[in-house]
């Protein structure tokens, strides 16, 4: 009996030491992944003028947190930083121009590109449009990773609260393709965090225990193995929109969301503008400084081609295709879709006269 107890004691100690070593290895892999995969976009050519300020922009960006938001799923928590300010309502704030007035009310909806990832508060698209038109109240409703359906839900909630809008702008395309084309998104409509919500909310006690154990012992080790495997030539297929019914559905649902948003806004006396946003895989922008995922690019080109076909067929006067806005030699993109403040200025310069025309139509 004593031998058995001694054996069990030795075995328990060995298992405990092994688990400690695995946990330490997992922790070390996490530090290494942070070092090799940390934020480096402030070093790109588009920020050569002031990389230190660009680093501050990304430090603020990585400091934000989120809360649950009914129907649209998530929204930012309030935040105050050097380059970024989020209101108590979870909306990004910018300094209004000197000529701003309470009315008209202009509302912008979109994902992180409209929100302004890569720029400070006063160089987002809504802020730059506000400076250009120098009137009214401009509200940036954009949230990270929102697609067109979530923007529609956010718009409905705005009207449900009794809030008004004279002009509403939707800036879509990137998140519908990038976050609905992954194979793990099996049903449409959907959004980026469906797999996470399924695990965290509906996974039950076993899933919770599995998540804790994974985070403690294996998560970073497996991520490092995956990173090393993905640096080779052969990578697993991650997307399934290319030449598929799913790809067509993504495009048609985006157009349907725009049509419903247009009906909501126009029936309440407002003007609606929908913009198909640029992405690095479309047109002829400068991208030699980027490492782009070609499979994602192929899926994008398929979805965008169908969207552009729908835009031509329907010929709505309120839909605009901005996909060629960044063609040229300037370093605009900082990844596959986000851009510098110069890119935001290009979009704002194209959008401002359209907004002005809607506010002051010439008959």
WOURBEL-V989452 format. One record per helix or strand. SS is the DSSP state (@ for helix, = for strand). FROM is the first residue (numbers start at 1). TO is the last residue. If there is no record, write none. Layout:
BEGIN
SS&FROM&TO ; SS&FROM&TO
END
This chain:
BEGIN
@&2&37 ; @&41&43 ; @&45&47 ; @&51&61 ; =&66&69 ; =&73&76 ; =&79&80 ; =&85&86 ; =&92&92 ; =&105&110 ; @&112&115 ; @&121&123 ; @&125&133 ; =&137&140 ; @&148&160 ; =&167&172 ; @&174&180 ; =&182&182 ; @&194&202 ; @&204&230 ; =&239&239 ; @&245&266 ; =&271&276 ; =&285&285 ; @&294&314 ; =&319&321 ; =&327&327 ; =&333&333 ; =&339&339 ; @&341&359
END
